[in-house]
Amino acid sequence: MPTCSGASFPSVESIVGRLSASRCRPRLPVVHARPSTVFQFTRRFLERNGLSMSCSGIGGGGKGLTYKEAGVDIDSGTGLVRRIAKMAPGIGGFGGLFPLGDSYLVASTDGVGTKLKLAFETRNHETIGIDLVAMSVNDIVTSGAKPLFFLDYFATSNLDVDLAEKVIKGIVNGCQQSDCVLLGGETAEMPDFYAKGEYDLSGFAVGIVKKESLIDGKNIKRGDVLIGFPSSGVHSNGFSLVRRVLSQSGSSLSDKLPGHNTEQITLGEALMAPTVIYVKQVLDIVSKGGVKGIAHITGGGFTDNIPRVFPPGLGANIFTNSWDVPSLFKWLQEAGKIDDAEMRRTFNMGIGLVAVVSPVASERILGEHGTVCRIGEVVEGEGVKFI
């Protein structure tokens, strides 16, 4: 089988890199309109709040760390989703669809989770805004939608204007990378709500796609090819487990990353690498035809996200030797004694986005884009198998 083990993955070094105060309380997004069943409630809100969903059990036990032990309870997340499904049928897409004439508006909302904790510790506030934009625009591009605009929410106890400006500059950078407009935002100053020097972020993106151009996975069939797009690292998911690994192993963010095959970088630099924004590359590939489904590999990893784009009765075989797993994930697995199944359902393992394409389209894509890989194929039978 054709593979691209040894393909060139982007290094950390290559990554480019308000209005009135208000009160805030944790709550689910309110759906004000649902004109048809094509509306899909995005799961990203759940995943970014420690409630990612899974179709698999925890792989292995022993002494290895798990996401649940790090504080993310998948069973609770699944239970909440079942309750929401009774109120908003049709949930489960990467972006919510709203019909508008001959098009769909596609919307997504997300945050960056506890990656913020590392931003505070490393004092790296310049790129976390890129992560914020990436998590939403990468979701909506899975439908083939072009991002139109982005809104942000920045909340802190006491506003540090210089720090906030650094964060917003990152958001602007992310919007430029995804060719969308930063339309507005909210700055909330809430005394005593956050620790000194800390803040929280949320982002909201809206895009558009013609109805006849919607990518929804319905035409996927056995024999179609899975193309993997390389990640820059952990991106913005799984940091509760990352932080537990750091704590349990006694490692410091200033320690050098073992096994890195280019110039030496620290664990902090590797972990803070901003999430890759796939919008322009994906839309270019989509415009040439043959793309049937796209999965953003976030919370739930390969195990949960890839099956979301398949019709009933179909699954995937993943060729585990078809790409080189970056050294950061190898370190996390070794330092945390995390088994393979847990790694694959928590982290992206070096592949941040997966496109399901026809065999003919796969040849063209692999020829035109040197960093992507053929990582698997569609097979009969549901779920993901690693071979």
N, C-alpha and C positions, 0 to 999 in steps of 0.2 A: 504494500500500500504506500502511496506517496506520503511522505511526512516532511516536516520542516524542523526536525530537531536541530538545534544549533542556530536557528534564525536569530536575526539581530533584534534584541529587545531594547527599548529606550532606556537609557541610564538615568539615574536620578539627576545627574548634572545637565542632561539635555532638556529637562522639563522647564518650560518658561516660568523660569521662575526666579430729611429724615425728620423725622418731622416732629410730631408731638409725643410726649410721654404718655404711657397708658399702662393700665394694669393687665396682667396676664395670668391665666390659669390653664393648666393642662386640660385639653379637651379634644374630642374627635372633630374633624372637619364637618361642617354642616352642609348637606346637599340641599340646595334651594330649588333645584329643578331636575326632573328625570323624565324627559319627554318620551323616551323609548328604552327598550332593554339594551340598546347598544351602549348606554352609559356604563362605564366600568369604574368602580371605586379602586383607586390605587392603593396597593399594599405598602408603599414606601413609608407612609406615616407610621405604620406599625413597626416596620423593621428598624427605623431610625430611633424608635422609642423602646428598643429592647424587646420587641415582640415579633421577631421573624418567624416565618412559618416553615414547616418542614414536612416532607412526605416520608422521611426515613427515621429509623430509630438511631440512637446514639451508637456509633460504631465502636465496639469494644468497651472494656471497662478499665480494669487494672488501675495503675497509678497515674495515668495520663490525664491531663487537664481536659475539660470539656467546656463548651460554650455555656451550658446550664450552670456548671460550677462557678463560672465567671459572672453569673448574675442574669443571663438571658434565658428565660424559661420558654422554650418553644411550645410546650403543651398549652401554656396559658395563652400564648399568641394565637394558636390554632383555635382554641375555644372562643376567644374574642371574635375572631373572624367569622365563625359559624353564627354568632349572635348578630353581627353586623349584616351578614348575608340575608337574614330574615327581614331586615329593614331596608336594605339596598341591594336587591337581586342584581347579579351580573358583575360582582366584584371579582378582582383577580388579574386585571391587566396591568401592564407597567404604567400606562397612562389612562386617564379617564377620557372617554369620547363624548363629545357634545355635537349633535348634528346642526349644521348651519348652511342652508342652501345645498349646494352641490359638494360641500366639504364637511369635514369634521374639525372642530377645535379639539386639541389634545392637551390635557393639563396634568401636571404632576407637582407634588410638593414633597419636600424632604429636608433633612438637616445633615449634619456631619457627625452626629453621635459623640462618643467620648474621645474621638480624635482631638476634640477641643482640649482635653486634659493635657495631651502632649504639646499642643500649641502653647498652652500656658507655661508648661515646664521648660520648653525650648525657647520660648519667647519669639517664636516664629509665627507672626500674624499676617504675613504678606501673601501667603498662598492658600490659606484656609478658605478664602472667598472663592477661589477657583474650584475647590472641592464642592462648595455649596452649589454653585451653578451646575457643575458636572453631574451631580446626583439627580437633578431634575431633568436637564436637557437630554442626558443619555437615556433616560426613561422614555421621553416622548418621541425620540428619534426611532425607537423600536417599532413604532407604527408607520414609519416613513414620513413623519411630520417634520416640517421645518420650524424651529423655534422662532417665535415672534417677539416675545418680551418676557422679562423676568422681574420679580418683585422680591425684596428681601425684608427680613425681620431681624433686628439686632436689639438684644435686651441685655441690660447690665444694671448693677446696683448704683454705681456712680460713674457717670460718663467721662471717659478719658478720650478727649477729642483726637489726640494724636494716634492712639491705639485704634480707635474706630475708623479713622481715615485709612490706616493700613489695611484693615479688613475690607473696607469698601473698595479700595483700589484692586484688591484681589477679585472681588465680585465683578468689577468693570472689566478686568482682564478676562475672566471666564466668559462674560457676555461677548466680548470681542472675538474670542476663540470660537464661539458657537454662532456668531453672526446674528445675535439678537440684541434687543434694546433693554437697558436697565430702566424700566418705566417709572419706578418709584419704590418706596419702602417705608418702614416704620422703625423708629428708634425709641425704645422704651427704657426709661430710667426708673428703676424700682428699688429704692433704698432697702437694705437689709435682706433682699431676696437672693442675691448671689454673693459669693465670697469676693473679697476685694481683688480687683484686677481680673476677674473672670466675667464671662459673658456667654450668651447662647445665640444660636443662629438658626433661622429657618429660611427656606427659599421656595419660590413658587414660579413655575414656568408654564407658558401657554404657547402652543404651536398650531399649525394648520396643515391638513393634507386633503387632497381631493378624494372623494369617496371611492372612485374607481382605482385610486392608487394606494388605498389603505393596505398595509401589511398586517395580516391577522393570523397567519399560520394555517388557514383553512385548506390551502392547496398543497401543503406538505405531504409527501408520499415516501414510501419505502425506497431507499436508494439515494435520497437527497443527501447532500454533503454539509457537514458542519465546519464552518470557517471560524477560527479563533483570532481575535484581535488582541495583541499584547497589552498588558496593564503596566503601569509604572511602579506597582508595588501593591500594598494592601488596599489602596484607594481609601474608602471612607466607611468600611464595614468591618466588624469583628474586633474592634479596638478594646472592648471589654475583656476579651480573651487575650489580646496582645498585652494589655496592661497587667493582667494576672501572670502571664509568662514572665514579663519583666520583673515583677515583684518576687515571684517564687524562685526565679533563677538567680536573683541577686545582681542582675545586669544593670548597667547604667546606659542612659541614652547617649552618653559620650563615648561608650565603648565602640571599637571598630567592628564593623559587620564581618564576621568570618566568611571566607570563601568567595568574597566579591571579586569578580574576574577583571575588573578595571581598576582605576585608582581607588585607594582606600577611602571609605566613607563611614560615618558613624551610624549606629542604630537609629539615632534620632533623625538624621538626614534621610535615611532610607524609609523610615516610617512616615515622615512628614512629606514625602514626595507627593505633589498634588495629583489628584485623579485625572486620568486622561479624558479629554473631551473628544468624543468620537463623531460629533455631528457632521462636520464637513466631509470626512472620509466616507462615512456611511451613506450620506445623501448622494455623493458622487457614484458610489457603487450601486445604490438603488436605482438611480436614473438610467442605468444601462441595462436593467432588467434581470430577471432570474432570481431575485431575492424573495423568499417566501415567508420567512419568520426571523425575528431578531430577539435575542434574550440579553438583558443587561445583567451581568454576573455580580450581584450585590449580596445582601444578607440571604443565606440559604445556599450560597455557592452554586456549584454545578448541579448538585442533587435536586435542588428545589426550583431553580430558575429556568433551566432548559426545558423541562416538561411543560412549563406554562404556555409555550408557544405551539405545542403539538395538538393535533386533533385526537380524539379518543382512539385508543388502540395502537398508537405509535409511541416509540421511545427512541433512545439513542445509545449507540456504542461509542464510548470515548476511548481514543487511542492514547494511552497514558504516556507513551514514549514519543509522541509526535511533537513535543515542544520541551524546551529546557525549563524546568521549574526554577525560578530565580532563587538566589542564595538566601534572600530574606525569609522565604517560606520554609526553606530547609532548616534555617536556624530556629524559627519559631517552633517547628515540629520537634526538633531535637531538644531544645531547651525546655519545652513544655511537655515532652513525652506524649505528644498528641498523635492519635492513630490516624491512618489514612482517611477513613470514612469521615471522621470529625473535621479534618482539614478541608476536605472537599465540599463539605456542607456549610462551612463557615467562611472560607476565604476563596478568592478568585484564582489562586495558584498560578498567577502570571497571565491569565486570560480574562480580560475585563469585559468582553462583549463577544457574543457568538451569533453568527448569521447562518441561517439554514437556507441553502441555495440549491438550484438544479445542478446536476453534474457538469453540464455545458458551461454554466455561469461560473462554476468553481474554477475551471481551467483559466478562464479570463481573469478572474479576481486574483488568483495565485500568481499569474504572470505579470499583472500590473502593480501589485502591492507586495513588495518584497518582505515585509515584516509579518504578514498574516500567515496562518497555518491551517492545513487540513487536519482537524483534530478528531473527526468522527464521522459517523453516518447514521441516517435514520433507519430504524429497524422495526419490525412488528413486535408488539408487546410494550407495555407502558413502563416508564421509569428510565433511569440512566444506569448503564453498566460500564464499568471501567475494565478495559482489556489490554 
